[in-house]
């Protein structure tokens, strides 16, 4: 990971990726500073500073918490800053347009107030969908299987994020990586006639959080993303 000061706000899946990052650095014998933000002072040395932000199931709270962190000192010290939502922040009833509008407005303000810090974007993580006998029975009777409508909503938000920022500002496509198998093929399901991505089952033990395999895979991708963004 390139020398620089990176801030990352997150919750559980983010913690999974960071655990994988620490393991990766130890395995590769690379010196890497990964620390939890403990006060207003931050970044005494290059590295990755992180902290839990907002409340799960309340996506607007995470946008607000990121803005407070940036205005509270991070914006003047970080070379790169980003945060991620959690899969639980997007349910079947989530108003995607409202959340994205707030996100876009907030990022625009922060870009103006903190020109030193480069802002990056992260797609919303996915989950598996219900399979097995219960899943088959639900499909037979036209009932939604667990995870399908939720992943559909997450995909709608992620598509908005990609359309707005991809190719213009750094974007770590966590969702696309989670939905890509080891052989490079996509993992998806059909929802209302459309192909919707879902988490590859081998990356998770509970269908939501990352296992050792998933952590290692995503950590390597995040390390490359941060290094390329800082050196770009």
PyMOL commands that set and color helices and strands:
alter all, ss='L'
color gray80, all
select helices_A, chain A and resi 12-28+59-74+87-89+96-113+132-140+148-165+174-178+201-203+212-231
alter helices_A, ss='H'
color red, helices_A
select strands_A, chain A and resi 5-10+34-36+47-52+80-83+118-119+121-122+171-172+188-191+194-197
alter strands_A, ss='S'
color yellow, strands_A
deselect
rebuild
show_as cartoon
